[in-house]
Amino acid sequence: QVQVVESGGGSVQAGGSLRLSCAASGRTFSGYVVGWFRQVPGSEREFVASIFWSSGRRTYADSAKDRVTISRDAAKNTVYLQMDSLKPEDTAVYYCAARRLSEKEFDYWGQGTQVTVSS
């Protein structure tokens, strides 16, 4: 089974950019869908974006599609989430997750990485 490890979070001022990374461990992402989610304390976790590793097909949440880009690097076995024009309301813990193509639910989750956007 795959394990995922996020990195790249941090603090940035409004209008700035961050790139989050999600690396696979234990095996490659081949045959998986990789997604990014975020959660604010006291709120439900929400979907941000996902990518089919093999085909590269991308899906974005309506709230994010104008400011985020999900991509993959096969050589590094890593998925990236580029976030631009960040707003204070983007402050959250961002999680990377993976699911097999045959599954509906994301079963493999990382530990999360904090993103803080100050005004």
N, C-alpha and C positions, 0 to 999 in steps of 0.2 A: 504494500500500500504506500501511497505517497504521503510525505510530510511536507508542510509548507512553513516557510519562515519569512516573516515580513521585516522590512527595514525601510529607513528613509523618512520616518516621521520627524517632527520637530516643531519649532515655533517660527512663525512668519507673520509679517504685517499684512494687513488687508491689501489686496491687489497683487500680492506676491505669488510665487509658484513653489511647488514641491513635487518631487517625483518619488513615489513609493515603489518598492521592489518586493517581489514575491518569488522566492527561490524554492525549487523542488528539492527534496531530500529523500533518499531511499530508492527513488526511481525517477523516470522522466514524467513530464506532463502529457506525454502522448496518450491519446484515448480519453483525455479529461477535458472538462470545461473548468476554467479558472475564473473566479469572480472576486470582486471587491465589495465589501459591505462596510457600513459605518454605524456606530452606536454612541448616542449621548446618554449619560447616566439618567436613569428614570424613563428612558424612551426605548421603543423597540428598535431592534437592529434593522437597518434599511439597506436595500440593494443600491449599488452605485453603477457597476458595470461588470460585464463578463466577456470572455473570449473563448471560442472553441480553439483548442491548441492546434489541432491538425489543419482545419480549414481557415482559421483566422477570423471567422465570423464574430462580429462584435454586437453587443447589446448594451444600451445605456438607459439609465433612469432618465425620465423627462427632466427632472430637476438638475441633472448633471451634464447632459449631453453637449451643452454649449461650452463647457469649461474643462472637461476632462477627456483624456484620451487613454484608452487601454491598448497595450501592445505587448508583443512577445519577442524574445530573443532565443531562438532555438539553440544557438551555440552555448548560451549561458543557462539554458533551462530556467528562464526567469520571465515573469510577467511584470509589466510596469503599469503604474497608474500615474500619468502626468496630470497634475492639477494646476490650472492657471486662474488668474483673477480671483484668488481665494477671498472668501468673505468670513467674518466672524462666525456666522452660522454654520460654516463648514467644520468648526471645531468639534472633534469627536475622536473616538478610538476607531481606527480603520483596520479591518480584518481582511485577510486573504483566505479564500476557501477553494476547495476543489471537489468536483464530483465526476464520477464516471459518466460517460455518454449515456449509458443505459439506466442511470439513476436520475430521479427528479430532485432529490435533496442533496445539498452540499454536505458531505460527510467529514471532510478533512479540513480542519481549521487551524490557522496560526494563532499566535498568542496576542496579536494585535499590536498596533503602533499608534502612539498618540500624535495627533495633529492639532496644534493650537494656533488660531489666527486671531491676532489682536487688531483692534481698530485704531 
